[in-house]
Amino acid sequence: MFSKKHISLLTVLFSLLLASCGIYKFNDTGGMDFTKVKTIKVGFIENKASYVNPQLAPKFTDRLQLRVLTGTKLTRINDDNADIVVNGTIVTYDATQTVGISGQQATTNRLTVTARMTVRKNYDNTTDDFTVSRSFDFPATASLQQAEGRLLDDIVKNLSDEVFNKIFSNW
């Protein structure tokens, strides 16, 4: 079995291991100096795509605001003088692409949604512009309106997660 010496050595090693874990921690908001950043404003994400799903913009805005509140310690305010100001526009909502064919019949269509985002960092006087785009497949036998009902939650979740990651991660 183990002697007292072995147990003491294992206890010391285990304690060192636990103490050193603080060095290797995942922080999904890496690179952000939270001594300077306390507030954020997430503006309404406008839908300026050629086809407008009336539910997309408000759901996307709400989900992004929720993601920021649950994923950071920032306080959300409705002031353009917030430390970070996020605005965006949905610029593409297009389902004209066929991606699956069997025989001579289309089997799968693809809906592509693109948002152009602007993040103004008032705490260091910089602005970042970026675009996120995601594609969602649906059966070719369904119309876009039929597919939207099933896809909307995935669209909102994926876009808001990608925007959050672009803002708060240095990957």
Long-range contacts (C-beta under 8 A, 24 or more apart in sequence): 28-71, 28-165, 28-168, 28-169, 29-71, 29-72, 29-168, 29-169, 30-168, 30-169, 30-170, 31-168, 31-169, 31-170, 32-168, 33-123, 34-73, 36-83, 36-123, 36-124, 37-74, 37-83, 37-84, 37-121, 37-123, 38-74, 38-75, 38-83, 39-74, 39-75, 39-76, 39-77, 39-79, 39-82, 39-83, 39-84, 40-68, 40-72, 40-74, 40-75, 40-76, 40-77, 40-82, 40-83, 40-84, 40-85, 40-86, 41-76, 41-77, 41-78, 41-79, 41-80, 41-82, 41-84, 41-85, 41-86, 42-68, 42-76, 42-86, 43-85, 43-86, 43-87, 43-88, 45-87, 45-88, 45-89, 45-90, 45-115, 46-88, 46-89, 46-90, 47-89, 47-90, 47-93, 48-89, 48-90, 48-91, 49-90, 49-91, 49-92, 49-93, 49-94, 49-113, 50-93, 50-94, 51-93, 51-94, 51-95, 51-144, 52-93, 53-93, 53-148, 53-152, 55-152, 56-90, 56-93, 56-113, 56-152, 56-155, 56-156, 57-90, 59-152, 59-156, 60-90, 60-115, 60-155, 60-156, 60-159, 60-160, 63-156, 63-157, 63-160, 64-160, 64-163, 64-164, 67-160, 67-161, 67-164, 68-164, 71-164, 71-168, 72-168, 81-122, 82-122, 83-121, 83-122, 83-123, 84-119, 84-120, 84-121, 84-122, 84-123, 84-167, 85-119, 85-120, 85-122, 86-117, 86-118, 86-119, 86-120, 86-163, 86-167, 87-117, 87-118, 87-120, 88-115, 88-116, 88-117, 88-118, 88-163, 89-115, 89-116, 90-114, 90-115, 91-115, 91-116, 91-131, 92-133, 95-138, 95-144, 95-147, 98-140, 99-137, 100-137, 100-140, 105-140, 106-140, 107-139, 107-140, 108-137, 108-138, 108-139, 108-140, 109-137, 109-138, 109-139, 109-140, 109-142, 109-144, 109-147, 110-135, 110-136, 110-137, 110-138, 111-135, 111-136, 111-137, 111-138, 111-144, 111-147, 111-148, 111-151, 111-155, 112-136, 113-155, 113-159, 115-159, 115-163, 117-163, 117-166, 119-167, 128-167, 130-166, 132-159, 132-162, 132-163, 132-166, 134-158, 134-159, 134-162
